[in-house]
Amino acid sequence: MEEKNHTYRNSKKSKWKQFVFIFIVVMIIGFVRVPLLDFFSDEQAKPVVVEKNSASKDIVDGIHVRTGLIDDEGLLTVIGNCTACHSAQLITQNRMNKEQWDATIRWMQESQNLWDLGDNQEVIVNYLVKNYPVVSKGRRQNLSEIEWYNLTE
């Protein structure tokens, strides 16, 4: 009985060793195959061309691509002074009037270490009030640009 049990244990070990060996071979093939395919490929790598300062100048359909801000007078001043500390999305979601923006800037200067904006503050506030004005909302915004159709039975 003991000899039979010993043979059973050896066959179990043997199967386990075979499994580990196959697993390792499969893993090696997986890691080696991709670089080998690239090595034998005739396709040339394409160079990536990046223009200097393109990220700060790209405007598509009147929107600054990197920030999502509207292209208008004062845009670069807003980008330079506001997005240095927070996302442009924080700007666009807060729609305020002139007094509210001035108060928000004072709060940022007093509690968030915002530097003195000097003459730039007027440029920034004018840009924000013009392009992101206060929008009066009810419970939900009215539907617009809807093509209505008649229901028939």
MIDOSE-1310 file (N, C-alpha, C; in nm, 2 decimals, decimal comma, always signed):
residues 153
meek	+0,08/-0,12/+0,00/+0,00/+0,00/+0,00/+0,09/+0,13/+0,00; +0,20/+0,12/+0,08/+0,28/+0,23/+0,09/+0,35/+0,26/-0,05; +0,39/+0,16/-0,12/+0,45/+0,18/-0,25/+0,35/+0,25/-0,35; +0,22/+0,21/-0,34/+0,12/+0,27/-0,43/+0,10/+0,41/-0,39
nhty	+0,10/+0,45/-0,26/+0,08/+0,58/-0,22/+0,20/+0,67/-0,26; +0,32/+0,61/-0,25/+0,44/+0,68/-0,29/+0,44/+0,71/-0,44; +0,39/+0,62/-0,53/+0,38/+0,64/-0,67/+0,27/+0,75/-0,70; +0,17/+0,75/-0,62/+0,06/+0,85/-0,64/+0,12/+0,99/-0,61
rnsk	+0,20/+1,00/-0,50/+0,26/+1,13/-0,47/+0,36/+1,18/-0,58; +0,43/+1,08/-0,63/+0,53/+1,12/-0,73/+0,46/+1,16/-0,86; +0,35/+1,10/-0,89/+0,28/+1,14/-1,02/+0,21/+1,27/-1,00; +0,17/+1,31/-0,87/+0,11/+1,44/-0,84/+0,22/+1,54/-0,86
kskw	+0,34/+1,52/-0,80/+0,45/+1,61/-0,81/+0,49/+1,63/-0,96; +0,49/+1,52/-1,03/+0,53/+1,53/-1,17/+0,43/+1,61/-1,25; +0,30/+1,60/-1,22/+0,20/+1,68/-1,29/+0,22/+1,83/-1,25; +0,24/+1,85/-1,13/+0,26/+1,99/-1,08/+0,38/+2,05/-1,15
kqfv	+0,49/+1,98/-1,16/+0,61/+2,03/-1,23/+0,59/+2,05/-1,37; +0,51/+1,97/-1,44/+0,47/+1,99/-1,58/+0,39/+2,12/-1,59; +0,30/+2,14/-1,50/+0,21/+2,26/-1,51/+0,30/+2,38/-1,49; +0,39/+2,38/-1,39/+0,48/+2,50/-1,37/+0,57/+2,52/-1,49
fifi	+0,62/+2,42/-1,55/+0,71/+2,43/-1,66/+0,63/+2,49/-1,78; +0,51/+2,44/-1,81/+0,43/+2,49/-1,92/+0,39/+2,64/-1,89; +0,36/+2,67/-1,77/+0,32/+2,81/-1,74/+0,44/+2,90/-1,76; +0,56/+2,86/-1,72/+0,67/+2,95/-1,74/+0,70/+2,97/-1,89
vvmi	+0,70/+2,86/-1,96/+0,72/+2,87/-2,11/+0,62/+2,96/-2,17; +0,50/+2,95/-2,14/+0,39/+3,04/-2,19/+0,42/+3,18/-2,16; +0,46/+3,21/-2,03/+0,49/+3,35/-1,99/+0,61/+3,40/-2,07; +0,71/+3,32/-2,09/+0,83/+3,37/-2,16/+0,79/+3,40/-2,30
igfv	+0,72/+3,31/-2,37/+0,68/+3,33/-2,51/+0,60/+3,46/-2,51; +0,51/+3,48/-2,42/+0,43/+3,61/-2,42/+0,51/+3,73/-2,41; +0,61/+3,73/-2,33/+0,70/+3,85/-2,31/+0,79/+3,87/-2,42; +0,84/+3,76/-2,49/+0,94/+3,77/-2,59/+0,87/+3,80/-2,73
rvpl	+0,75/+3,74/-2,75/+0,68/+3,75/-2,88/+0,66/+3,89/-2,93; +0,61/+3,98/-2,84/+0,58/+4,12/-2,88/+0,70/+4,19/-2,93; +0,81/+4,20/-2,86/+0,93/+4,26/-2,91/+0,99/+4,20/-3,04; +0,98/+4,07/-3,05/+1,02/+4,00/-3,17/+0,94/+4,04/-3,29
ldff	+0,81/+4,05/-3,27/+0,72/+4,10/-3,38/+0,76/+4,24/-3,42; +0,79/+4,32/-3,33/+0,83/+4,46/-3,36/+0,96/+4,46/-3,43; +1,06/+4,37/-3,39/+1,19/+4,36/-3,45/+1,18/+4,32/-3,60; +1,10/+4,23/-3,63/+1,09/+4,18/-3,77/+0,99/+4,26/-3,85
sdeq	+0,92/+4,36/-3,80/+0,82/+4,44/-3,87/+0,89/+4,53/-3,97; +0,84/+4,55/-4,09/+0,89/+4,64/-4,19/+0,85/+4,79/-4,16; +0,75/+4,80/-4,08/+0,69/+4,94/-4,05/+0,79/+5,03/-3,97; +0,81/+5,15/-4,02/+0,90/+5,24/-3,96/+0,82/+5,31/-3,85
akpv	+0,89/+5,34/-3,74/+0,83/+5,42/-3,63/+0,81/+5,57/-3,68; +0,70/+5,63/-3,65/+0,67/+5,76/-3,69/+0,71/+5,86/-3,58; +0,79/+5,96/-3,62/+0,83/+6,06/-3,52/+0,72/+6,15/-3,47; +0,72/+6,19/-3,35/+0,62/+6,27/-3,29/+0,67/+6,42/-3,30
vvek	+0,59/+6,50/-3,36/+0,63/+6,64/-3,37/+0,55/+6,73/-3,28; +0,61/+6,80/-3,20/+0,54/+6,89/-3,11/+0,59/+7,03/-3,13; +0,50/+7,12/-3,16/+0,54/+7,26/-3,18/+0,56/+7,33/-3,04; +0,65/+7,42/-3,04/+0,67/+7,49/-2,91/+0,55/+7,58/-2,88
nsas	+0,51/+7,59/-2,76/+0,40/+7,67/-2,71/+0,27/+7,64/-2,78; +0,26/+7,53/-2,85/+0,13/+7,50/-2,91/+0,02/+7,48/-2,81; +0,05/+7,43/-2,69/-0,06/+7,41/-2,59/-0,12/+7,53/-2,55; -0,05/+7,65/-2,55/-0,11/+7,77/-2,50/-0,18/+7,85/-2,61
kdiv	-0,16/+7,81/-2,74/-0,22/+7,89/-2,85/-0,33/+7,81/-2,92; -0,36/+7,68/-2,90/-0,45/+7,61/-2,98/-0,59/+7,65/-2,94; -0,66/+7,71/-3,04/-0,80/+7,75/-3,03/-0,88/+7,68/-3,14; -0,98/+7,61/-3,10/-1,07/+7,54/-3,20/-1,21/+7,58/-3,17
dgih	-1,28/+7,63/-3,27/-1,42/+7,68/-3,26/-1,44/+7,78/-3,15; -1,34/+7,86/-3,13/-1,35/+7,97/-3,03/-1,32/+7,92/-2,88; -1,27/+7,80/-2,87/-1,25/+7,74/-2,74/-1,10/+7,71/-2,73; -1,03/+7,75/-2,62/-0,90/+7,71/-2,59/-0,89/+7,56/-2,56
vrtg	-0,82/+7,49/-2,64/-0,82/+7,34/-2,63/-0,78/+7,29/-2,50; -0,67/+7,33/-2,45/-0,62/+7,27/-2,32/-0,71/+7,30/-2,20; -0,76/+7,42/-2,19/-0,84/+7,46/-2,07/-0,99/+7,45/-2,09; -1,04/+7,47/-2,22/-1,18/+7,47/-2,24/-1,24/+7,61/-2,22
lidd	-1,16/+7,71/-2,20/-1,21/+7,84/-2,18/-1,24/+7,91/-2,32; -1,33/+8,00/-2,32/-1,37/+8,08/-2,44/-1,25/+8,17/-2,48; -1,23/+8,17/-2,61/-1,12/+8,26/-2,66/-1,18/+8,40/-2,67; -1,12/+8,49/-2,59/-1,16/+8,63/-2,59/-1,05/+8,71/-2,53
egll	-1,06/+8,84/-2,53/-0,96/+8,93/-2,47/-0,95/+8,90/-2,32; -0,83/+8,88/-2,28/-0,80/+8,84/-2,14/-0,78/+8,70/-2,11; -0,80/+8,61/-2,22/-0,78/+8,47/-2,20/-0,65/+8,43/-2,14; -0,54/+8,48/-2,20/-0,41/+8,44/-2,16/-0,38/+8,49/-2,02
tvig	-0,43/+8,60/-1,98/-0,42/+8,65/-1,84/-0,49/+8,56/-1,74; -0,61/+8,52/-1,78/-0,68/+8,42/-1,70/-0,61/+8,29/-1,68; -0,56/+8,24/-1,80/-0,48/+8,11/-1,79/-0,36/+8,13/-1,70; -0,29/+8,23/-1,72/-0,16/+8,25/-1,65/-0,18/+8,27/-1,50
ncta	-0,29/+8,34/-1,46/-0,31/+8,37/-1,32/-0,41/+8,27/-1,25; -0,50/+8,22/-1,32/-0,60/+8,14/-1,25/-0,57/+7,99/-1,25; -0,53/+7,94/-1,37/-0,51/+7,79/-1,38/-0,37/+7,75/-1,33; -0,29/+7,85/-1,27/-0,17/+7,81/-1,20/-0,20/+7,74/-1,07
chsa	-0,32/+7,77/-1,02/-0,36/+7,71/-0,89/-0,48/+7,61/-0,90; -0,56/+7,62/-0,99/-0,68/+7,53/-1,00/-0,72/+7,51/-1,15; -0,81/+7,42/-1,16/-0,86/+7,38/-1,30/-0,94/+7,49/-1,36; -0,94/+7,50/-1,49/-1,03/+7,59/-1,56/-1,18/+7,56/-1,54
qlit	-1,21/+7,43/-1,51/-1,34/+7,39/-1,48/-1,40/+7,45/-1,36; -1,32/+7,48/-1,26/-1,36/+7,55/-1,14/-1,41/+7,69/-1,18; -1,34/+7,75/-1,28/-1,38/+7,89/-1,32/-1,51/+7,88/-1,39; -1,52/+7,79/-1,49/-1,64/+7,79/-1,57/-1,77/+7,75/-1,50
qnrm	-1,76/+7,68/-1,39/-1,88/+7,63/-1,32/-1,92/+7,74/-1,22; -1,84/+7,83/-1,18/-1,87/+7,94/-1,09/-1,90/+8,07/-1,17; -2,03/+8,09/-1,19/-2,07/+8,21/-1,27/-2,11/+8,32/-1,17; -2,04/+8,43/-1,18/-2,06/+8,54/-1,08/-2,06/+8,67/-1,15
nkeq	-2,12/+8,77/-1,08/-2,11/+8,91/-1,13/-1,98/+8,97/-1,09; -1,96/+9,10/-1,13/-1,83/+9,17/-1,10/-1,80/+9,17/-0,95; -1,90/+9,21/-0,87/-1,87/+9,22/-0,73/-1,84/+9,09/-0,66; -1,91/+8,98/-0,71/-1,88/+8,85/-0,65/-1,74/+8,80/-0,69
wdat	-1,70/+8,83/-0,82/-1,57/+8,79/-0,86/-1,46/+8,86/-0,78; -1,48/+8,99/-0,76/-1,39/+9,07/-0,68/-1,38/+9,02/-0,54; -1,49/+8,98/-0,48/-1,49/+8,93/-0,34/-1,42/+8,79/-0,34; -1,44/+8,71/-0,44/-1,38/+8,58/-0,45/-1,23/+8,59/-0,46
irwm	-1,18/+8,69/-0,54/-1,04/+8,71/-0,55/-0,98/+8,76/-0,42; -1,05/+8,85/-0,35/-1,01/+8,90/-0,22/-1,00/+8,78/-0,12; -1,10/+8,69/-0,12/-1,09/+8,57/-0,04/-0,97/+8,49/-0,07; -0,95/+8,46/-0,20/-0,83/+8,38/-0,24/-0,70/+8,45/-0,19
qesq	-0,69/+8,58/-0,20/-0,57/+8,65/-0,16/-0,55/+8,64/+0,00; -0,66/+8,65/+0,07/-0,66/+8,65/+0,22/-0,63/+8,50/+0,27; -0,70/+8,40/+0,21/-0,69/+8,27/+0,27/-0,62/+8,17/+0,19; -0,59/+8,19/+0,06/-0,53/+8,09/-0,03/-0,40/+8,13/-0,09
nlwd	-0,34/+8,24/-0,03/-0,21/+8,29/-0,08/-0,21/+8,34/-0,22; -0,32/+8,38/-0,28/-0,31/+8,44/-0,41/-0,24/+8,57/-0,41; -0,15/+8,59/-0,51/-0,07/+8,71/-0,52/-0,16/+8,83/-0,56; -0,10/+8,95/-0,54/-0,17/+9,07/-0,58/-0,17/+9,07/-0,73
lgdn	-0,29/+9,08/-0,79/-0,31/+9,07/-0,94/-0,28/+9,21/-1,00; -0,28/+9,32/-0,93/-0,26/+9,45/-0,98/-0,36/+9,48/-1,09; -0,32/+9,53/-1,21/-0,40/+9,57/-1,32/-0,47/+9,44/-1,38; -0,41/+9,33/-1,36/-0,46/+9,20/-1,42/-0,60/+9,17/-1,36
qevi	-0,63/+9,21/-1,24/-0,75/+9,18/-1,18/-0,87/+9,23/-1,26; -0,86/+9,35/-1,31/-0,97/+9,41/-1,39/-0,98/+9,33/-1,52; -0,87/+9,29/-1,58/-0,88/+9,22/-1,71/-0,94/+9,08/-1,68; -0,90/+9,02/-1,57/-0,96/+8,88/-1,54/-1,11/+8,89/-1,51
vnyl	-1,15/+8,99/-1,43/-1,29/+9,00/-1,39/-1,37/+9,03/-1,51; -1,33/+9,12/-1,59/-1,40/+9,16/-1,72/-1,42/+9,04/-1,81; -1,31/+8,96/-1,82/-1,32/+8,84/-1,90/-1,43/+8,74/-1,85; -1,42/+8,72/-1,72/-1,51/+8,62/-1,65/-1,66/+8,67/-1,66
vkny	-1,68/+8,80/-1,63/-1,82/+8,85/-1,63/-1,88/+8,84/-1,77; -1,79/+8,87/-1,87/-1,84/+8,87/-2,01/-1,87/+8,73/-2,06; -1,77/+8,64/-2,04/-1,78/+8,50/-2,10/-1,85/+8,40/-2,01; -1,86/+8,42/-1,88/-1,93/+8,33/-1,79/-2,02/+8,41/-1,70
pvvs	-2,12/+8,47/-1,76/-2,21/+8,55/-1,67/-2,30/+8,47/-1,59; -2,36/+8,54/-1,49/-2,46/+8,47/-1,40/-2,58/+8,43/-1,49; -2,62/+8,30/-1,47/-2,73/+8,25/-1,54/-2,84/+8,22/-1,44; -2,95/+8,28/-1,46/-3,06/+8,25/-1,36/-3,12/+8,12/-1,40
kgrr	-3,14/+8,04/-1,30/-3,19/+7,90/-1,32/-3,31/+7,88/-1,23; -3,40/+7,81/-1,28/-3,51/+7,77/-1,19/-3,48/+7,63/-1,14; -3,58/+7,55/-1,13/-3,56/+7,41/-1,08/-3,47/+7,33/-1,18; -3,49/+7,36/-1,31/-3,40/+7,31/-1,41/-3,41/+7,41/-1,53
qnls	-3,31/+7,40/-1,61/-3,31/+7,50/-1,72/-3,42/+7,46/-1,83; -3,46/+7,56/-1,90/-3,56/+7,54/-2,00/-3,50/+7,46/-2,11; -3,58/+7,38/-2,18/-3,54/+7,30/-2,29/-3,52/+7,40/-2,41; -3,42/+7,38/-2,49/-3,40/+7,47/-2,60/-3,35/+7,38/-2,72
eiew	-3,37/+7,44/-2,84/-3,33/+7,37/-2,96/-3,39/+7,23/-2,97; -3,52/+7,22/-2,95/-3,59/+7,09/-2,95/-3,68/+7,08/-3,08; -3,67/+6,97/-3,15/-3,76/+6,95/-3,26/-3,88/+6,87/-3,21; -3,99/+6,93/-3,20/-4,11/+6,86/-3,14/-4,18/+6,79/-3,26
ynlt	-4,25/+6,68/-3,23/-4,32/+6,61/-3,32/-4,46/+6,56/-3,26; -4,55/+6,54/-3,35/-4,69/+6,50/-3,30/-4,69/+6,35/-3,28; -4,75/+6,31/-3,17/-4,77/+6,17/-3,15/-4,90/+6,12/-3,22; -4,90/+6,01/-3,28/-5,02/+5,96/-3,35/-5,05/+5,83/-3,29
e	-5,18/+5,80/-3,29/-5,22/+5,67/-3,23/-5,23/+5,56/-3,33
